[in-house]
């Protein structure tokens, strides 16, 4: 894979990345079904040229970061690990906003990943409202040298604009895929400013994409529906980086193969109607 995007000095990411959420148990809660396979997935991802791994301490919680360290530490020089803060997992697996202990969350990610500095940290936002205080805390951690770059997750265009008055934003991570395109205008605006866009749940997440049109287009191209959906995202805008997750080496290889799938104009036109 050679298609990369440089978002800041020292932050060049392959546009096909890997999302580690599925290395934990169902709903990102508890241990993986097969820890040895999880380790193989990560090592295979690096062998296939993936340089962007997305994770968080609240997957498991803690499980994915521990597996990443077991599988890949000491990390390849080209690898960039991106994590998220702003939530904690409650009893039974709830996702609980936790904006008041961001420093502790960053330190915990550093410790479990075995790093002195995090390549990039996304502030995961719970909903509407100002992000100034929380983003300011993370900007302070950049000044301390604990974090190199900052992003935002689950945010509006207004929140992005506010954050950018405090510190540079290298990418935004929101829900977006073939069936959910509410961020079309935001993607264009970010692209114009050289900011990356990372769609989470690019294949639908806990509710996988289902579309007769997608299936038909994929069949006509000799590809899977998942590969076609990923290829559509990569062609949608040059600032999009995808991070599909899987706990299977075979599925990982299928996802990476989507980088070689070029959608003809008629296929894109059909997919755009979904």
Phi and psi restraints in degrees (value plus and minus 20) as a CYANA .aco file:
   2 UNK   PHI    -141.5  -101.5
   2 UNK   PSI     -25.4    14.6
   3 UNK   PHI     -99.1   -59.1
   3 UNK   PSI      91.1   131.1
   4 UNK   PHI    -146.9  -106.9
   4 UNK   PSI     147.6   187.6
   5 UNK   PHI    -157.5  -117.5
   5 UNK   PSI     103.4   143.4
   6 UNK   PHI    -116.4   -76.4
   6 UNK   PSI      98.7   138.7
   7 UNK   PHI    -124.7   -84.7
   7 UNK   PSI     -38.7     1.3
   8 UNK   PHI    -189.5  -149.5
   8 UNK   PSI     142.9   182.9
   9 UNK   PHI     -75.1   -35.1
   9 UNK   PSI     105.5   145.5
  10 UNK   PHI      63.4   103.4
  10 UNK   PSI     -18.9    21.1
  11 UNK   PHI    -145.9  -105.9
  11 UNK   PSI      61.7   101.7
  12 UNK   PHI    -130.3   -90.3
  12 UNK   PSI     102.4   142.4
  13 UNK   PHI    -139.5   -99.5
  13 UNK   PSI     120.9   160.9
  14 UNK   PHI     -85.9   -45.9
  14 UNK   PSI     119.2   159.2
  15 UNK   PHI     -90.5   -50.5
  15 UNK   PSI     -40.7    -0.7
  16 UNK   PHI    -119.1   -79.1
  16 UNK   PSI      87.8   127.8
  17 UNK   PHI    -130.0   -90.0
  17 UNK   PSI    -183.9  -143.9
  18 UNK   PHI    -158.5  -118.5
  18 UNK   PSI     107.3   147.3
  19 UNK   PHI    -118.0   -78.0
  19 UNK   PSI     103.6   143.6
  20 UNK   PHI    -108.8   -68.8
  20 UNK   PSI     -17.5    22.5
  21 UNK   PHI     -75.2   -35.2
  21 UNK   PSI     -59.7   -19.7
  22 UNK   PHI     -95.1   -55.1
  22 UNK   PSI     -21.5    18.5
  23 UNK   PHI     -92.8   -52.8
  23 UNK   PSI     -39.6     0.4
  24 UNK   PHI    -103.4   -63.4
  24 UNK   PSI    -193.6  -153.6
  25 UNK   PHI     -95.7   -55.7
  25 UNK   PSI    -191.0  -151.0
  26 UNK   PHI     -75.8   -35.8
  26 UNK   PSI     120.3   160.3
  27 UNK   PHI      38.2    78.2
  27 UNK   PSI      10.5    50.5
  28 UNK   PHI      37.0    77.0
  28 UNK   PSI      16.0    56.0
  29 UNK   PHI    -147.9  -107.9
  29 UNK   PSI     108.8   148.8
  30 UNK   PHI      64.0   104.0
  30 UNK   PSI    -198.5  -158.5
  31 UNK   PHI     -96.3   -56.3
  31 UNK   PSI     141.4   181.4
  32 UNK   PHI     -90.3   -50.3
  32 UNK   PSI     137.5   177.5
  33 UNK   PHI     -84.8   -44.8
  33 UNK   PSI     -56.3   -16.3
  34 UNK   PHI    -159.7  -119.7
  34 UNK   PSI      74.9   114.9
  35 UNK   PHI     -84.4   -44.4
  35 UNK   PSI     -57.4   -17.4
  36 UNK   PHI     -82.7   -42.7
  36 UNK   PSI     -59.3   -19.3
  37 UNK   PHI     -87.3   -47.3
  37 UNK   PSI     -56.1   -16.1
  38 UNK   PHI     -80.9   -40.9
  38 UNK   PSI     -62.4   -22.4
  39 UNK   PHI     -83.2   -43.2
  39 UNK   PSI     -62.3   -22.3
  40 UNK   PHI     -83.2   -43.2
  40 UNK   PSI     -58.9   -18.9
  41 UNK   PHI     -78.9   -38.9
  41 UNK   PSI     -67.9   -27.9
  42 UNK   PHI     -84.3   -44.3
  42 UNK   PSI     -64.4   -24.4
  43 UNK   PHI     -86.0   -46.0
  43 UNK   PSI     -57.2   -17.2
  44 UNK   PHI     -87.5   -47.5
  44 UNK   PSI     -58.0   -18.0
  45 UNK   PHI     -76.8   -36.8
  45 UNK   PSI     -65.5   -25.5
  46 UNK   PHI     -85.6   -45.6
  46 UNK   PSI     -61.7   -21.7
  47 UNK   PHI     -81.1   -41.1
  47 UNK   PSI     -51.9   -11.9
  48 UNK   PHI    -102.1   -62.1
  48 UNK   PSI     -22.8    17.2
  49 UNK   PHI      79.5   119.5
  49 UNK   PSI     -12.7    27.3
  50 UNK   PHI     -90.4   -50.4
  50 UNK   PSI     111.1   151.1
  51 UNK   PHI    -139.6   -99.6
  51 UNK   PSI     -15.7    24.3
  52 UNK   PHI    -149.9  -109.9
  52 UNK   PSI      88.7   128.7
  53 UNK   PHI    -133.9   -93.9
  53 UNK   PSI     104.1   144.1
  54 UNK   PHI    -122.8   -82.8
  54 UNK   PSI     111.5   151.5
  55 UNK   PHI    -169.2  -129.2
  55 UNK   PSI    -195.5  -155.5
  56 UNK   PHI    -188.0  -148.0
  56 UNK   PSI     129.0   169.0
  57 UNK   PHI     -86.1   -46.1
  57 UNK   PSI     -40.1    -0.1
  58 UNK   PHI    -108.8   -68.8
  58 UNK   PSI     -11.2    28.8
  59 UNK   PHI    -106.2   -66.2
  59 UNK   PSI      89.3   129.3
  60 UNK   PHI     106.6   146.6
  60 UNK   PSI     -79.1   -39.1
  61 UNK   PHI     -88.6   -48.6
  61 UNK   PSI     139.5   179.5
  62 UNK   PHI      58.3    98.3
  62 UNK   PSI     -42.5    -2.5
  63 UNK   PHI     -77.9   -37.9
  63 UNK   PSI     -69.9   -29.9
  64 UNK   PHI     -85.5   -45.5
  64 UNK   PSI     -60.3   -20.3
  65 UNK   PHI     -84.2   -44.2
  65 UNK   PSI     -56.6   -16.6
  66 UNK   PHI     -85.8   -45.8
  66 UNK   PSI     -59.2   -19.2
  67 UNK   PHI     -91.0   -51.0
  67 UNK   PSI     -59.1   -19.1
  68 UNK   PHI     -78.1   -38.1
  68 UNK   PSI     -64.8   -24.8
  69 UNK   PHI     -85.3   -45.3
  69 UNK   PSI     -63.9   -23.9
  70 UNK   PHI     -80.2   -40.2
  70 UNK   PSI     -60.3   -20.3
  71 UNK   PHI    -101.2   -61.2
  71 UNK   PSI     -54.9   -14.9
  72 UNK   PHI    -142.9  -102.9
  72 UNK   PSI     -32.6     7.4
  73 UNK   PHI    -100.3   -60.3
  73 UNK   PSI     113.3   153.3
  74 UNK   PHI     -91.5   -51.5
  74 UNK   PSI     118.9   158.9
  75 UNK   PHI     -96.5   -56.5
  75 UNK   PSI     124.2   164.2
  76 UNK   PHI     -77.5   -37.5
  76 UNK   PSI     126.6   166.6
  77 UNK   PHI     -79.6   -39.6
  77 UNK   PSI     -51.9   -11.9
  78 UNK   PHI    -102.3   -62.3
  78 UNK   PSI     -32.9     7.1
  79 UNK   PHI     -97.1   -57.1
  79 UNK   PSI     115.4   155.4
  80 UNK   PHI    -140.3  -100.3
  80 UNK   PSI     102.3   142.3
  81 UNK   PHI    -123.4   -83.4
  81 UNK   PSI     103.7   143.7
  82 UNK   PHI    -132.8   -92.8
  82 UNK   PSI     108.2   148.2
  83 UNK   PHI    -142.1  -102.1
  83 UNK   PSI     155.1   195.1
  84 UNK   PHI    -149.5  -109.5
  84 UNK   PSI     127.1   167.1
  85 UNK   PHI    -155.3  -115.3
  85 UNK   PSI     145.4   185.4
  86 UNK   PHI     101.8   141.8
  86 UNK   PSI     -30.1     9.9
  87 UNK   PHI    -154.3  -114.3
  87 UNK   PSI     140.9   180.9
  88 UNK   PHI    -154.1  -114.1
  88 UNK   PSI     138.8   178.8
  89 UNK   PHI    -112.6   -72.6
  89 UNK   PSI     109.2   149.2
  90 UNK   PHI    -113.0   -73.0
  90 UNK   PSI     157.6   197.6
  91 UNK   PHI     -75.3   -35.3
  91 UNK   PSI     114.5   154.5
  92 UNK   PHI      61.4   101.4
  92 UNK   PSI     -18.3    21.7
  93 UNK   PHI      78.6   118.6
  93 UNK   PSI     -10.3    29.7
  94 UNK   PHI     -84.2   -44.2
  94 UNK   PSI     134.3   174.3
  95 UNK   PHI    -123.8   -83.8
  95 UNK   PSI      86.0   126.0
  96 UNK   PHI    -131.8   -91.8
  96 UNK   PSI     102.3   142.3
  97 UNK   PHI     -74.4   -34.4
  97 UNK   PSI     117.9   157.9
  98 UNK   PHI    -165.6  -125.6
  98 UNK   PSI      51.6    91.6
  99 UNK   PHI    -105.6   -65.6
  99 UNK   PSI     -22.2    17.8
 100 UNK   PHI    -119.1   -79.1
 100 UNK   PSI     -20.7    19.3
 101 UNK   PHI    -153.8  -113.8
 101 UNK   PSI      22.5    62.5
 102 UNK   PHI     -83.5   -43.5
 102 UNK   PSI     -57.7   -17.7
 103 UNK   PHI     -80.9   -40.9
 103 UNK   PSI     -65.3   -25.3
 104 UNK   PHI     -81.9   -41.9
 104 UNK   PSI     -58.0   -18.0
 105 UNK   PHI     -85.0   -45.0
 105 UNK   PSI     -62.4   -22.4
 106 UNK   PHI     -82.9   -42.9
 106 UNK   PSI     -64.5   -24.5
 107 UNK   PHI     -82.3   -42.3
 107 UNK   PSI     -57.4   -17.4
 108 UNK   PHI     -86.0   -46.0
 108 UNK   PSI     -61.5   -21.5
 109 UNK   PHI     -81.6   -41.6
 109 UNK   PSI     -63.6   -23.6
 110 UNK   PHI     -78.7   -38.7
 110 UNK   PSI     -66.0   -26.0
 111 UNK   PHI     -85.0   -45.0
 111 UNK   PSI     -66.2   -26.2
 112 UNK   PHI     -92.2   -52.2
 112 UNK   PSI     -51.9   -11.9
 113 UNK   PHI    -103.2   -63.2
 113 UNK   PSI     -33.3     6.7
 114 UNK   PHI      52.7    92.7
 114 UNK   PSI      20.9    60.9
 115 UNK   PHI    -141.1  -101.1
 115 UNK   PSI     135.3   175.3
 116 UNK   PHI    -113.2   -73.2
 116 UNK   PSI     -47.1    -7.1
 117 UNK   PHI    -161.5  -121.5
 117 UNK   PSI     117.8   157.8
 118 UNK   PHI    -108.7   -68.7
 118 UNK   PSI     114.1   154.1
 119 UNK   PHI     -79.7   -39.7
 119 UNK   PSI     -66.0   -26.0
 120 UNK   PHI    -177.3  -137.3
 120 UNK   PSI     125.8   165.8
 121 UNK   PHI    -149.9  -109.9
 121 UNK   PSI     108.8   148.8
 122 UNK   PHI    -113.7   -73.7
 122 UNK   PSI     113.9   153.9
 123 UNK   PHI    -105.6   -65.6
 123 UNK   PSI      92.6   132.6
 124 UNK   PHI    -103.4   -63.4
 124 UNK   PSI     103.6   143.6
 125 UNK   PHI    -125.4   -85.4
 125 UNK   PSI     121.4   161.4
 126 UNK   PHI    -104.4   -64.4
 126 UNK   PSI     -39.4     0.6
 127 UNK   PHI     149.0   189.0
 127 UNK   PSI    -183.2  -143.2
 128 UNK   PHI     -83.4   -43.4
 128 UNK   PSI     140.7   180.7
 129 UNK   PHI     103.2   143.2
 129 UNK   PSI     153.1   193.1
 130 UNK   PHI     -89.3   -49.3
 130 UNK   PSI     121.2   161.2
 131 UNK   PHI    -128.3   -88.3
 131 UNK   PSI     -13.5    26.5
 132 UNK   PHI     -80.4   -40.4
 132 UNK   PSI     -68.2   -28.2
 133 UNK   PHI     -83.5   -43.5
 133 UNK   PSI     -68.5   -28.5
 134 UNK   PHI     -86.6   -46.6
 134 UNK   PSI     -64.1   -24.1
 135 UNK   PHI     -87.8   -47.8
 135 UNK   PSI     -51.2   -11.2
 136 UNK   PHI     -83.9   -43.9
 136 UNK   PSI     -57.4   -17.4
 137 UNK   PHI     -81.1   -41.1
 137 UNK   PSI     -65.6   -25.6
 138 UNK   PHI     -86.6   -46.6
 138 UNK   PSI     -56.7   -16.7
 139 UNK   PHI     -80.8   -40.8
 139 UNK   PSI     -56.4   -16.4
 140 UNK   PHI     -83.9   -43.9
 140 UNK   PSI     -54.8   -14.8
 141 UNK   PHI     -92.2   -52.2
 141 UNK   PSI     -49.1    -9.1
 142 UNK   PHI     -84.9   -44.9
 142 UNK   PSI     -64.4   -24.4
 143 UNK   PHI     -81.9   -41.9
 143 UNK   PSI     -51.2   -11.2
 144 UNK   PHI     -97.6   -57.6
 144 UNK   PSI     -34.1     5.9
 145 UNK   PHI      69.4   109.4
 145 UNK   PSI      -9.4    30.6
 146 UNK   PHI    -104.7   -64.7
 146 UNK   PSI     -41.8    -1.8
 147 UNK   PHI    -157.1  -117.1
 147 UNK   PSI     122.0   162.0
 148 UNK   PHI    -114.0   -74.0
 148 UNK   PSI     -62.5   -22.5
 149 UNK   PHI    -160.0  -120.0
 149 UNK   PSI     136.7   176.7
 150 UNK   PHI    -144.7  -104.7
 150 UNK   PSI     125.9   165.9
 151 UNK   PHI    -156.9  -116.9
 151 UNK   PSI    -197.5  -157.5
 152 UNK   PHI    -153.8  -113.8
 152 UNK   PSI     130.6   170.6
 153 UNK   PHI    -156.8  -116.8
 153 UNK   PSI     117.2   157.2
 154 UNK   PHI      45.2    85.2
 154 UNK   PSI      31.4    71.4
 155 UNK   PHI    -147.3  -107.3
 155 UNK   PSI     144.0   184.0
 156 UNK   PHI    -115.3   -75.3
 156 UNK   PSI     148.5   188.5
 157 UNK   PHI     -80.8   -40.8
 157 UNK   PSI     -55.2   -15.2
 158 UNK   PHI     -86.8   -46.8
 158 UNK   PSI     -59.4   -19.4
 159 UNK   PHI     -87.5   -47.5
 159 UNK   PSI     -57.1   -17.1
 160 UNK   PHI     -81.8   -41.8
 160 UNK   PSI     -66.2   -26.2
 161 UNK   PHI     -81.1   -41.1
 161 UNK   PSI     -61.8   -21.8
 162 UNK   PHI     -83.2   -43.2
 162 UNK   PSI     -65.9   -25.9
 163 UNK   PHI     -80.9   -40.9
 163 UNK   PSI     -57.3   -17.3
 164 UNK   PHI     -87.9   -47.9
 164 UNK   PSI     -36.5     3.5
 165 UNK   PHI     -98.0   -58.0
 165 UNK   PSI     -31.5     8.5
 166 UNK   PHI    -122.7   -82.7
 166 UNK   PSI     -63.6   -23.6
 167 UNK   PHI    -180.6  -140.6
 167 UNK   PSI     137.6   177.6
 168 UNK   PHI     -79.9   -39.9
 168 UNK   PSI     121.2   161.2
 169 UNK   PHI    -130.4   -90.4
 169 UNK   PSI     100.7   140.7
 170 UNK   PHI    -110.6   -70.6
 170 UNK   PSI     -48.3    -8.3
 171 UNK   PHI    -178.8  -138.8
 171 UNK   PSI     142.5   182.5
 172 UNK   PHI    -142.3  -102.3
 172 UNK   PSI     114.9   154.9
 173 UNK   PHI    -139.1   -99.1
 173 UNK   PSI      84.5   124.5
 174 UNK   PHI    -148.5  -108.5
 174 UNK   PSI     146.5   186.5
 175 UNK   PHI     -94.0   -54.0
 175 UNK   PSI     107.2   147.2
 176 UNK   PHI    -184.3  -144.3
 176 UNK   PSI     116.0   156.0
 177 UNK   PHI    -184.6  -144.6
 177 UNK   PSI    -193.4  -153.4
 178 UNK   PHI     -72.7   -32.7
 178 UNK   PSI     -55.9   -15.9
 179 UNK   PHI    -114.6   -74.6
 179 UNK   PSI     -34.5     5.5
 180 UNK   PHI    -149.0  -109.0
 180 UNK   PSI      79.9   119.9
 181 UNK   PHI    -140.9  -100.9
 181 UNK   PSI      13.2    53.2
 182 UNK   PHI     -85.9   -45.9
 182 UNK   PSI     -36.0     4.0
 183 UNK   PHI    -118.5   -78.5
 183 UNK   PSI      -2.2    37.8
 184 UNK   PHI     -73.3   -33.3
 184 UNK   PSI     -68.9   -28.9
 185 UNK   PHI     -86.4   -46.4
 185 UNK   PSI     -57.8   -17.8
 186 UNK   PHI     -85.3   -45.3
 186 UNK   PSI     -61.7   -21.7
 187 UNK   PHI     -78.0   -38.0
 187 UNK   PSI     -64.6   -24.6
 188 UNK   PHI     -84.1   -44.1
 188 UNK   PSI     -62.5   -22.5
 189 UNK   PHI     -85.3   -45.3
 189 UNK   PSI     -61.3   -21.3
 190 UNK   PHI     -86.0   -46.0
 190 UNK   PSI     -60.9   -20.9
 191 UNK   PHI     -79.6   -39.6
 191 UNK   PSI     -60.4   -20.4
 192 UNK   PHI     -83.4   -43.4
 192 UNK   PSI     -47.2    -7.2
 193 UNK   PHI    -120.6   -80.6
 193 UNK   PSI     -12.1    27.9
 194 UNK   PHI      53.0    93.0
 194 UNK   PSI       5.1    45.1
 195 UNK   PHI    -123.2   -83.2
 195 UNK   PSI     115.3   155.3
 196 UNK   PHI     -95.7   -55.7
 196 UNK   PSI     137.2   177.2
 197 UNK   PHI    -149.0  -109.0
 197 UNK   PSI     104.6   144.6
 198 UNK   PHI    -137.8   -97.8
 198 UNK   PSI      81.8   121.8
 199 UNK   PHI     -94.0   -54.0
 199 UNK   PSI     100.6   140.6
 200 UNK   PHI    -108.2   -68.2
 200 UNK   PSI     135.6   175.6
 201 UNK   PHI      35.8    75.8
 201 UNK   PSI      30.5    70.5
 202 UNK   PHI     -84.5   -44.5
 202 UNK   PSI     -38.8     1.2
 203 UNK   PHI    -133.4   -93.4
 203 UNK   PSI      -3.9    36.1
 204 UNK   PHI      82.3   122.3
 204 UNK   PSI     -33.1     6.9
 205 UNK   PHI      50.0    90.0
 205 UNK   PSI    -150.0  -110.0
 206 UNK   PHI     -89.6   -49.6
 206 UNK   PSI     -34.1     5.9
 207 UNK   PHI    -144.5  -104.5
 207 UNK   PSI      64.6   104.6
 208 UNK   PHI     -73.5   -33.5
 208 UNK   PSI     127.1   167.1
 209 UNK   PHI     -76.8   -36.8
 209 UNK   PSI     115.4   155.4
 210 UNK   PHI    -154.7  -114.7
 210 UNK   PSI     100.2   140.2
 211 UNK   PHI    -176.6  -136.6
 211 UNK   PSI     108.4   148.4
 212 UNK   PHI     -84.6   -44.6
 212 UNK   PSI     -58.3   -18.3
 213 UNK   PHI     -83.4   -43.4
 213 UNK   PSI     -65.1   -25.1
 214 UNK   PHI     -79.2   -39.2
 214 UNK   PSI     -64.8   -24.8
 215 UNK   PHI     -81.1   -41.1
 215 UNK   PSI     -61.5   -21.5
 216 UNK   PHI     -87.3   -47.3
 216 UNK   PSI     -64.2   -24.2
 217 UNK   PHI     -83.9   -43.9
 217 UNK   PSI     -64.1   -24.1
 218 UNK   PHI     -80.1   -40.1
 218 UNK   PSI     -64.0   -24.0
 219 UNK   PHI     -82.1   -42.1
 219 UNK   PSI     -58.6   -18.6
 220 UNK   PHI     -86.8   -46.8
 220 UNK   PSI     -43.6    -3.6
 221 UNK   PHI    -117.3   -77.3
 221 UNK   PSI     -23.8    16.2
 222 UNK   PHI      49.7    89.7
 222 UNK   PSI      11.0    51.0
 223 UNK   PHI    -145.3  -105.3
 223 UNK   PSI     149.7   189.7
 224 UNK   PHI    -103.6   -63.6
 224 UNK   PSI     143.1   183.1
 225 UNK   PHI     -81.9   -41.9
 225 UNK   PSI     -58.9   -18.9
 226 UNK   PHI     -84.3   -44.3
 226 UNK   PSI     -63.7   -23.7
 227 UNK   PHI     -81.8   -41.8
 227 UNK   PSI     -60.2   -20.2
 228 UNK   PHI     -86.4   -46.4
 228 UNK   PSI     -61.0   -21.0
 229 UNK   PHI     -85.4   -45.4
 229 UNK   PSI     -57.9   -17.9
 230 UNK   PHI     -89.5   -49.5
 230 UNK   PSI     -61.7   -21.7
 231 UNK   PHI     -82.7   -42.7
 231 UNK   PSI     -57.5   -17.5
 232 UNK   PHI     -81.0   -41.0
 232 UNK   PSI     -62.7   -22.7
 233 UNK   PHI     -83.2   -43.2
 233 UNK   PSI     -64.5   -24.5
 234 UNK   PHI     -84.7   -44.7
 234 UNK   PSI     -50.4   -10.4
 235 UNK   PHI    -107.4   -67.4
 235 UNK   PSI     -35.4     4.6
 236 UNK   PHI     -81.3   -41.3
 236 UNK   PSI     -63.2   -23.2
 237 UNK   PHI    -180.4  -140.4
 237 UNK   PSI     124.1   164.1
 238 UNK   PHI     -90.7   -50.7
 238 UNK   PSI     -30.8     9.2
 239 UNK   PHI    -115.7   -75.7
 239 UNK   PSI     -14.7    25.3
 240 UNK   PHI    -107.0   -67.0
 240 UNK   PSI     112.3   152.3
 241 UNK   PHI    -138.7   -98.7
 241 UNK   PSI     112.5   152.5
 242 UNK   PHI    -125.0   -85.0
 242 UNK   PSI     126.2   166.2
 243 UNK   PHI    -153.3  -113.3
 243 UNK   PSI      38.1    78.1
 244 UNK   PHI     -81.6   -41.6
 244 UNK   PSI     123.3   163.3
 245 UNK   PHI    -129.8   -89.8
 245 UNK   PSI     134.3   174.3
 246 UNK   PHI    -184.4  -144.4
 246 UNK   PSI     136.5   176.5
 247 UNK   PHI    -130.5   -90.5
 247 UNK   PSI      -3.3    36.7
 248 UNK   PHI    -145.0  -105.0
 248 UNK   PSI     111.1   151.1
 249 UNK   PHI     -82.7   -42.7
 249 UNK   PSI     -60.5   -20.5
 250 UNK   PHI     -81.9   -41.9
 250 UNK   PSI     -64.6   -24.6
 251 UNK   PHI     -86.4   -46.4
 251 UNK   PSI     -58.5   -18.5
 252 UNK   PHI     -77.1   -37.1
 252 UNK   PSI     -66.8   -26.8
 253 UNK   PHI     -81.7   -41.7
 253 UNK   PSI     -58.9   -18.9
 254 UNK   PHI     -82.4   -42.4
 254 UNK   PSI     -63.7   -23.7
 255 UNK   PHI     -81.7   -41.7
 255 UNK   PSI     -66.7   -26.7
 256 UNK   PHI     -82.7   -42.7
 256 UNK   PSI     -53.5   -13.5
 257 UNK   PHI     -83.4   -43.4
 257 UNK   PSI     -38.9     1.1
 258 UNK   PHI     -83.7   -43.7
 258 UNK   PSI     -40.5    -0.5
 259 UNK   PHI     -86.9   -46.9
 259 UNK   PSI     -40.6    -0.6
 260 UNK   PHI    -115.9   -75.9
 260 UNK   PSI     -19.3    20.7
 261 UNK   PHI    -113.9   -73.9
 261 UNK   PSI      94.8   134.8
 262 UNK   PHI    -124.2   -84.2
 262 UNK   PSI     102.5   142.5
 263 UNK   PHI    -106.6   -66.6
 263 UNK   PSI     105.3   145.3
 264 UNK   PHI     -89.4   -49.4
 264 UNK   PSI     143.5   183.5
 265 UNK   PHI     -78.4   -38.4
 265 UNK   PSI     -59.1   -19.1
 266 UNK   PHI     -87.6   -47.6
 266 UNK   PSI     -53.6   -13.6
 267 UNK   PHI     -88.3   -48.3
 267 UNK   PSI     -61.9   -21.9
 268 UNK   PHI     -81.7   -41.7
 268 UNK   PSI     -61.6   -21.6
 269 UNK   PHI     -81.5   -41.5
 269 UNK   PSI     -60.9   -20.9
 270 UNK   PHI     -86.9   -46.9
 270 UNK   PSI     -63.6   -23.6
 271 UNK   PHI     -85.1   -45.1
 271 UNK   PSI     -54.0   -14.0
 272 UNK   PHI     -85.7   -45.7
 272 UNK   PSI     -33.6     6.4
 273 UNK   PHI    -108.9   -68.9
 273 UNK   PSI     -26.4    13.6
